[in-house]
Amino acid sequence: GLCIEGNHALVQMLTRRRKCTVVEAIVTDSERSVDFSITRDSTVAQLTSTDCSSAGCRRTTTLAALLELHQAPPTIDYLSLDAEGQEANIMLGFPFERWMFLTLTAERPSPALRAVLLRQGYTYAFNHGWFGDELWLHASFPGGVERGIAVAKRENEQWKRAMRSPRDGLCIVEDPCT
């Protein structure tokens, strides 16, 4: 797989912990120079067009350019789209005729992104996370979309129960462990 991250510190951590190819890149709708600054909690980045005179000056790229560079196959099993508000910008001009994702999650997709996904043959399954992560399945999902949604819902409920369990001190959901 391919893991794309713009935060250098997180790239270092991901490189140590993941077996996939980790790419340090800022993905948006075009290639341009931006001021890339990260908040104190290192979770949200600000992209501001710039003349590249600031210390945080970085070049952006597109998802299509990265998939091309890394020779991604035309059918990709899964895309997790969490780009701190850039999700719609990344996907609105994406060449879906070139690459198709069987399954994707998008964090808080905008109405415009939802409309694009529907036009491209994706079906909304459900919100599966605590941050507005929506699960979408493509019409060509193996075994059918309805079956895929049923399996995903069952697995998601099992995962939520495990996260609520005080076993091993793991409790990371809103409701407190008892």
N, C-alpha and C positions, 0 to 999 in steps of 0.2 A: 504494500500500500504506500500511499503518499500522505505525509502529514505536513501541512503548511502552517507556519506560525511567523508572525512579524516581530514578536518580542524576543530579543536576543537571549535573555536569561532563560526564558521558557524553552527556546530552541536547544540550549545546552542541556537542560534537564530531560527534554524529550529524546535527544540523541542518546543519552545514557540509558533510558528506560524502555525505549521502543525498538522493535526490530525492523520497522518500516523505514523508508527513505524520508528523512526530515529535511524540509526545505525552509530556509529563512527568507520569507518574502511577505510583502504587503500586497494583498490582492484587492482590487477594486474594478471599476469598469473600463479603465484605460491605463496606458503607461504614461506617467507624469511624475514630476517632482512634488513631494509633499513634505510638510513638517510633521514628523511622527513623534508624538510625545505620549508617554505612558503615565497614568495616574499613580498615586502612591500605592494603591493596592495591586498594581500591575495587571489589571483586568480590562481596562478600557483605554483605547488609544484614540487620539484626536488626529484627524487628517485635515490639514489646512494647506491649500495651494501655496507655493512659495517660489522664490527665485533661487532657492538652494543656497542661501547664504547663512542659514542657521545651522547649529551643531546637529540638530535632529533631522537634517535633510536626507530623505530617502527616495528611491525610485519605486513606484508601484508597478504592478504587472496585472495581467488578467488570468483568470482561471484557465481559459483556453490556451494561453501561451505556456503555462506550466504543464498542462496535460500534454501538449505537443512536445515540449522539451523532454519530458520524462516518458514519452512514447506510451501514453495510457491507451488501453484497448478501447474500442468503440462502445462496449458495454461494461459499465462499472457497477459492481454490486452495491456500493454504499457511498453516499456523500453526507458528511456532517458539516452543515453550513452554519457557522457561528463566527460572524465577522464584525461584531460590535457595531451593528447598525448599517453595515455595508452590504448586507445580504441581497437586497433588491438590486443595488447597483451592480453587483457581481453577476447576477443572473439575467437581468433584463435584456442584455445583448448577447447572451451566451449562445453558441452554435449548437443547439440541441440536435440538429441533423447530423452532427459529427460524433457527439458523445451522448449516451443515455445512461442514467442512473436507475437501477432497478428499485432502489430504496433511497430515500434521503430524509434527513431531518433538517429543519431550518428553525433557528431561534427567532421567535417573534416575527414571522414573515409579514410584510406589509400587504395591504390589499392588492397592490400592483404585482408583487411577487406571487401571491396566491393565484391571481388571474393568469399569469404566465404559466405556472405549473399546470393549471387546469387545461389550458390550451395545448400544452405539450403532452397530454395524456396521463397526467398524474392524478391520483385520487387521494384526498385527505383521509387519513386513518383516525388519528386522535392526537391530543396534546399529551405527551408522555413524560414531561419533565416539570420541574419547579420554576423554570425560567422561560416558559412559553415555547418549549421545543415541540414543534409539530412534526409528526411522522407522515410521509407521503410515499405512496407506492405507484410505480409506473404500470400502465395497462398490460405490459408484457411480463409482469412479475410471474416467475415460475409457480405453477399450481393455481394461479388466479389471484386477483386482488382481494376478493372476499376472504379466501382461505388465509392469505398472508396477513390481513388485518386481524382475523380471529386469533391466529397464532401469536402475533405481536402483542395483542391485548392480554392474552393469557400469560405470556412471558413477562410483560411489564408489571402485571399484578404480583407475580411471584417475586420480581426484583424489588418492588415497593415493600412487600412484606419482609424481605430479608433486610432492607435498609432500616426498618422500624425495630428490628430485633436488638435487644440489648446484649445478645450473645457476642462475645469477643470485644465488648466495649464499642461496637459499631452502631452508631445511631446518628444519622445525618439528615433526617427529615424534619419538617417544621414541628410536628407533634413530638413531645419529649418521650424518651424511653422510660418505661416504668419497671 
